[in-house]
Amino acid sequence: MALSNKATPIYYGQFRDAVMRGEIPVNREISMEMNRIDELIENEGFYYDDEAINGFIDFCESELTLTNGEDLHLLDSFKLWAEQIFGWYYFIERSVYVPSPDGHGGHYERKRIKKRLVNKQYLIVARGAAKSMYASCIQSFFLNVDTSTTHQITTAPTMAQAEEVMSPIRTSITRARGPLYKFMTEGSLNNTTGSKADRCQLASTKKGIQNFLTGSLLEVRPMSVDKLQGLRVKVATIDEWLSGDVREDPIGAIEQGAAKEQGSAENNDYLIVAISSEGTVRNGSGDTIKMELAEILKGEYYNPHVSIWWYKLDDIDEVANPEMWLKANPNLGKTVTYETYQLDVERAEKNPAARNDILAKRFGIPMEGYTYFFTYEETLPHRKRDFWKMPCSLGADLSKGDDFCSFTFLFPLSGGAFGIKTRNYITELTLMKLPAAMRAKYDQFMKEGSLIVMPGTVLDMMEVYEDLDNYIARCEYDVRSFGFDPYNAREFVERWERENGPFGIEKVIQGAKTESVPLGELKKLAEQRLILFDEELMAYAMGNCITLEDTNGNRKLLKKRYDQKIDAVSAMMDAYIAFKLNREAFE
């Protein structure tokens, strides 16, 4: 068949048929990816190449070896994922300068150039799916078959995790069962002169794994942006990008350098494969990436150059249904047993400390919702709204130090919903002390107007007051109640009372006894998506919230780490308490 713009991909077609017959359950995200692939099939501008994907499969099954030394037979899921990378192409036309044979002058010619469609693939799949082995297959192919490849990297939160990608390749070199690996490690049968070491063209070295015939190198890099920036790599695999506590975006850092390798007339497209099980880290780069992937899957953002295979249960209740577990791990029963999963389910029920990890890693359920107060879905911003001239309750959580000095406006709406706007203040000194990753996030807050940077090293509360007062006047907010944490608030509150009167001002004493009930009510509102915020800073603050429960079951709002700011949420709670105490003012 070779190249065709009308063909159904072989392995996707088999998968789709099995899904339609009810043999394979799929979640919402996989279903949406299937819709995207169906659109590729219908688009005559995209071409499917069965020879390319089958060439990859033949190479893997002829040459590669499992870490234990056994022959490799590609899983159906591997073929499905790889087909997205190797099976799809498109053509572009470029004007290319062609010199004259005599060396004098030349002319431009239009050339039609074949390009690989997918340059990024995201795999979010449960632990035990052999995803690191898949990364090894990708890296091995480009290291030995694609002669245009020069520099390849693999990265992971730890060296041990990165080694999971390297080990199968090293085993394949040692065993060399296929003709290509035998040639690369032993040399041609027609050339037996010199030592075997001198004839070896593929070897594991101190630098990584090197192909001396093509000059290609595969090396391990730490998952740190400063170690990844500026690298002009052709192929990169990123392992467990959702599991490491990485605040910066390693995928973006790699892509910046890789994009510079795009040639003019050659098909030397970069490829980034990011694989991971679900994590338990909040407000890292992973959350941002998942939001972008969700937009692509929903069709809100069109990007045919990205392949997304996001395996997870649709609902936590499905943990009790083994028939649904394939939604989280397509290789269940092949690379990991149902018994292993069942034992983990039993352990999660008996051991709350292990529950978070099991639900995230085995079933793809974002465990932020169980480790943290607000779930991942509850922290997704809503569409942009203005609450001009509307009545509201104001909450304040004041600080002069490195924390935010936060003010949150709470607008009662119809249907029991509440609109939210927040305005926060820090000093220039606080901004200067931020690490690069957090500075980028803070820049985003400043751009959207939710974070204001004041001059100096300590916040002047009267300057803060003036700015906030001007903001309220510009928006024409009708502030009818004001709740505040008394810490560091005396000067600000006294002026507020002088200028606005004493009505509706409520002191909110922090502690589990005071916070527990309003926190529970705000949680229920968030679950129903009735807290209508549109600012990234509020999403960030909500994502940082954890709660501490006392012996009486009362909960207190906390943050897990010092740099995880929750002040805007504290101010929202203060505003909500003040609203409840002054409800008649809003009638």
Residue pairs with C-beta under 8 A, 6 or more apart in sequence:
1 7
1 50
1 51
2 49
2 50
2 51
3 47
3 48
3 49
3 89
4 47
4 48
4 49
5 43
5 44
5 45
5 46
5 47
5 48
6 44
7 41
7 48
7 50
8 41
8 48
9 37
9 41
9 48
9 50
9 53
9 83
9 87
9 88
10 50
10 53
10 54
10 83
11 53
11 76
11 79
11 80
11 83
12 37
12 80
12 83
12 84
14 76
15 24
15 76
15 80
16 34
18 24
19 26
19 34
24 326
24 330
25 323
25 324
25 326
25 327
26 34
26 327
27 310
27 311
27 312
27 313
27 314
27 327
27 328
28 314
29 294
29 297
29 308
29 310
29 311
29 312
30 309
30 310
30 311
30 327
32 297
32 298
32 299
33 297
33 307
33 308
33 309
33 310
36 296
36 297
36 304
36 308
37 84
40 46
40 88
40 117
40 304
41 48
45 90
46 88
46 89
46 90
46 117
46 304
47 88
47 89
47 90
47 91
48 87
48 88
48 89
49 86
49 87
49 88
49 89
50 87
52 86
52 87
52 89
53 79
53 82
53 83
53 86
53 87
55 86
55 145
56 82
56 86
56 137
56 141
57 74
57 79
57 82
59 140
59 141
59 144
59 145
59 180
60 72
60 74
60 78
60 137
60 140
60 141
61 71
61 72
61 73
61 74
62 177
62 178
62 179
62 180
63 140
63 144
63 172
63 177
63 178
63 179
63 180
63 181
64 72
64 136
64 137
64 140
64 168
64 169
64 172
64 178
65 71
65 72
65 168
65 171
65 172
65 175
65 177
66 72
66 133
66 168
66 171
67 167
67 168
67 171
69 171
69 175
71 177
72 133
72 137
72 168
74 82
74 137
75 130
75 331
75 334
75 335
76 330
77 129
77 330
77 331
78 133
78 134
78 137
80 309
81 121
81 123
81 134
81 307
81 309
82 134
82 137
82 138
84 118
84 121
84 307
85 116
85 118
85 121
85 138
85 271
85 273
85 307
86 116
88 116
88 117
88 118
89 114
89 115
89 116
89 117
90 114
90 115
90 117
91 112
91 113
91 114
91 115
92 112
92 113
92 115
93 110
93 111
93 112
93 113
94 110
94 111
94 113
94 264
94 265
95 108
95 109
95 110
95 111
96 108
96 109
96 110
96 111
96 264
96 265
97 106
97 107
97 108
98 106
98 107
98 108
98 109
99 105
99 106
100 106
100 107
111 265
113 265
113 267
114 267
115 267
115 269
116 267
116 269
116 271
117 304
117 305
118 271
118 304
118 305
118 306
118 307
119 269
119 270
119 271
119 272
119 305
119 306
120 251
120 255
120 271
120 272
120 273
120 274
120 305
120 306
120 307
121 271
121 272
121 273
121 274
121 306
121 307
121 308
121 309
122 274
122 275
122 289
122 293
122 306
122 307
122 308
122 309
122 310
123 131
123 134
123 273
123 274
123 275
123 276
123 309
124 242
124 276
124 277
124 278
124 290
124 309
124 310
124 311
124 312
124 364
125 131
125 275
125 277
125 309
125 311
125 328
125 329
125 330
125 364
126 277
126 278
126 311
126 328
126 329
126 332
126 361
126 362
126 363
126 364
127 277
127 336
127 361
127 362
128 329
128 331
128 332
128 335
128 336
128 340
128 362
129 311
129 329
129 330
129 331
129 335
129 336
130 331
130 335
131 239
131 275
131 276
131 277
132 161
132 164
132 165
132 239
132 275
133 168
134 273
134 275
135 154
135 165
135 237
135 239
135 273
135 275
136 165
136 166
136 167
136 168
136 169
138 235
138 237
138 271
138 273
139 152
139 154
139 165
139 169
139 218
139 235
139 237
140 168
140 169
140 172
142 149
142 152
142 216
142 234
142 235
142 271
143 149
143 152
143 169
143 202
143 209
143 211
143 216
143 218
144 180
144 181
144 184
144 202
144 211
145 180
146 234
147 214
148 234
148 266
148 267
148 268
149 214
149 216
149 234
149 235
150 214
150 215
150 216
150 217
150 234
151 216
151 217
151 219
151 231
151 232
151 233
151 234
152 216
152 217
152 218
152 219
152 233
152 234
152 235
152 236
153 218
153 219
153 220
153 221
153 228
153 231
153 233
153 235
153 236
153 237
153 254
154 162
154 165
154 166
154 218
154 219
154 220
154 221
154 236
154 237
154 238
154 239
155 162
155 220
155 221
155 222
155 223
155 228
155 236
155 237
155 238
155 239
155 250
155 254
156 162
156 164
156 165
156 223
156 238
156 239
156 240
156 244
157 223
157 240
157 243
157 244
157 245
157 246
158 244
159 220
159 222
161 239
161 240
162 220
162 239
163 220
164 239
165 237
165 239
166 208
166 209
166 218
166 220
169 204
169 209
169 218
170 204
170 209
172 181
173 181
173 185
173 202
173 203
173 204
173 209
175 181
176 182
176 184
176 185
176 186
181 202
183 201
184 200
184 201
184 202
184 211
184 213
185 200
185 201
185 202
185 203
186 196
186 199
186 200
187 196
187 199
187 200
187 201
191 199
192 199
200 212
201 211
201 212
201 213
202 209
202 210
202 211
202 212
202 213
203 209
203 210
203 212
207 217
207 219
208 217
208 218
208 219
208 220
209 217
209 218
209 219
210 216
210 217
210 218
211 217
221 227
221 228
221 231
223 238
223 241
223 244
223 246
223 250
224 248
224 250
225 248
225 249
225 250
225 253
225 436
225 437
228 250
228 253
228 254
228 257
229 253
229 256
229 257
230 257
231 254
231 257
231 258
232 257
232 258
232 260
232 261
233 254
233 257
233 258
233 261
233 270
234 258
234 261
234 268
234 270
234 271
235 270
235 271
235 272
235 273
236 254
236 258
236 270
236 271
236 272
236 273
237 272
237 273
237 274
237 275
238 250
238 251
238 254
238 272
238 273
238 274
238 275
238 276
239 275
239 276
240 275
240 276
240 277
240 279
241 250
241 251
241 274
241 275
241 276
241 285
241 286
241 289
242 276
242 277
242 278
242 279
242 281
242 286
242 290
243 276
243 277
243 279
243 280
243 281
244 279
244 281
244 284
245 281
245 284
246 281
246 284
246 285
246 286
247 283
247 284
247 285
247 435
247 437
247 438
247 441
248 285
248 436
248 437
248 440
249 285
249 288
249 289
250 285
251 272
251 274
251 285
251 289
252 285
254 272
255 270
255 272
258 270
258 272
259 270
261 268
261 270
262 268
262 269
262 270
276 286
277 360
277 361
277 364
278 312
278 360
278 361
278 363
278 364
278 365
278 366
278 367
279 286
279 360
279 366
279 367
280 356
280 357
280 360
280 367
280 368
280 371
282 368
282 371
282 372
282 543
282 544
282 564
283 540
283 543
283 544
283 564
285 437
287 376
287 543
290 376
291 380
292 301
293 306
293 308
293 310
295 301
296 302
296 303
296 306
296 308
297 308
297 310
310 364
311 327
311 328
311 329
311 330
311 364
312 327
312 328
312 363
312 364
312 365
313 319
313 324
313 325
313 327
313 328
313 363
313 364
313 365
314 324
314 327
316 359
316 363
316 365
318 324
318 325
318 327
318 363
319 345
319 348
319 359
319 363
319 365
320 345
322 338
322 341
322 342
325 332
325 338
325 341
325 363
326 332
327 364
328 362
328 363
328 364
329 336
329 341
329 362
332 338
332 341
341 362
344 358
344 362
345 358
347 354
347 358
348 354
348 355
348 358
348 359
349 355
355 370
356 367
356 370
356 371
357 367
359 365
359 367
359 370
360 366
360 367
366 375
366 376
368 374
368 375
368 376
368 379
368 543
369 375
369 376
369 377
369 378
371 546
372 543
372 544
372 545
372 546
372 560
373 519
373 523
373 542
373 545
373 546
373 547
373 557
374 523
374 526
374 542
374 543
374 545
375 526
375 527
376 543
378 526
378 527
378 529
378 531
378 542
379 539
379 542
379 543
380 539
381 533
381 534
381 535
381 536
381 538
381 539
382 529
382 532
382 533
382 534
383 534
384 534
385 419
385 532
385 534
386 475
387 409
387 411
387 419
387 421
387 475
387 477
388 475
388 476
389 475
389 476
389 477
389 478
390 411
390 419
390 477
390 478
391 411
391 412
391 478
391 479
391 480
391 585
391 586
392 409
392 410
392 411
392 412
392 419
392 477
392 478
392 479
392 480
392 575
393 409
393 410
393 412
393 479
393 480
393 481
393 482
393 483
393 504
393 575
393 576
393 578
393 579
393 582
393 586
394 407
394 408
394 409
394 410
394 479
394 481
394 482
394 483
394 575
394 578
395 407
395 408
395 409
395 410
395 482
395 483
395 484
395 508
395 570
395 571
395 572
395 573
395 574
395 575
395 576
395 577
395 578
396 406
396 407
396 482
396 483
396 484
396 485
396 489
396 492
396 571
396 574
397 404
397 405
397 406
397 407
397 484
397 485
397 567
397 568
397 570
397 571
397 574
398 405
398 406
398 461
398 484
398 485
398 487
398 488
398 489
398 492
399 405
399 406
399 459
399 488
399 567
400 458
400 459
400 461
400 488
402 426
402 430
402 433
403 565
403 567
404 424
404 425
404 426
404 451
404 565
404 567
404 568
405 424
405 425
405 426
405 459
405 461
405 464
405 567
406 422
406 423
406 424
406 425
406 567
406 568
406 570
406 571
407 422
407 423
407 424
407 468
407 571
408 420
408 421
408 422
408 423
408 538
408 568
408 569
408 571
408 572
408 574
408 575
409 419
409 420
409 421
409 422
409 423
409 477
409 479
409 575
410 418
410 419
410 420
410 572
410 575
410 576
410 579
411 418
411 419
411 420
411 421
412 418
412 579
412 586
413 419
413 532
415 530
416 525
416 530
417 525
417 530
417 531
417 532
418 525
418 530
418 531
418 532
418 576
419 532
419 533
420 531
420 532
420 533
420 535
420 538
420 572
421 475
421 533
421 535
422 450
422 533
422 535
422 537
422 538
422 541
422 568
422 571
422 572
423 449
423 450
423 452
423 468
423 471
424 445
424 450
424 451
424 452
424 537
424 567
424 568
425 451
425 452
425 453
425 454
425 459
425 464
425 467
426 442
426 451
426 452
426 453
426 454
426 459
427 453
427 454
427 455
427 456
427 457
427 458
427 459
428 453
428 454
428 455
428 456
428 457
429 456
429 457
431 439
431 442
431 453
434 442
438 563
441 540
442 451
444 536
445 451
445 535
445 536
445 537
445 540
446 452
446 453
448 535
448 536
448 537
450 535
450 536
450 537
450 538
450 568
451 537
452 467
454 460
454 463
454 464
454 467
461 488
461 491
461 492
462 491
462 495
464 492
465 492
465 495
465 496
469 499
472 479
479 500
480 504
480 582
480 585
480 586
481 504
481 505
481 506
481 575
481 578
481 579
481 581
481 582
481 585
482 496
482 500
482 504
482 505
482 506
482 578
483 506
483 507
483 508
483 574
483 575
483 576
483 577
483 578
483 579
483 581
484 492
484 493
484 505
484 506
484 507
484 508
484 574
485 508
485 510
485 570
485 574
486 493
486 507
486 508
486 509
487 510
493 505
496 505
497 505
503 582
503 585
504 578
504 582
504 585
505 578
506 574
506 577
506 578
506 581
506 582
508 514
508 573
508 574
508 577
508 578
510 556
510 570
511 556
512 548
512 549
512 550
512 552
512 554
512 555
512 556
513 554
514 577
515 554
515 555
515 556
515 557
515 573
516 553
516 554
516 555
516 556
518 573
518 576
518 577
518 580
519 547
519 555
519 557
519 573
520 555
521 576
522 531
522 572
522 573
522 576
525 531
526 542
531 572
533 539
533 542
537 568
538 568
538 569
538 572
540 565
541 565
541 566
541 567
541 568
541 569
542 569
544 559
544 560
544 564
544 565
544 566
544 569
545 557
545 558
545 559
545 566
545 569
546 558
546 559
546 560
547 555
547 556
547 557
547 558
548 555
548 556
548 558
549 555
549 556
550 556
557 566
557 569
557 570
557 573
558 566
559 565
559 566
579 586
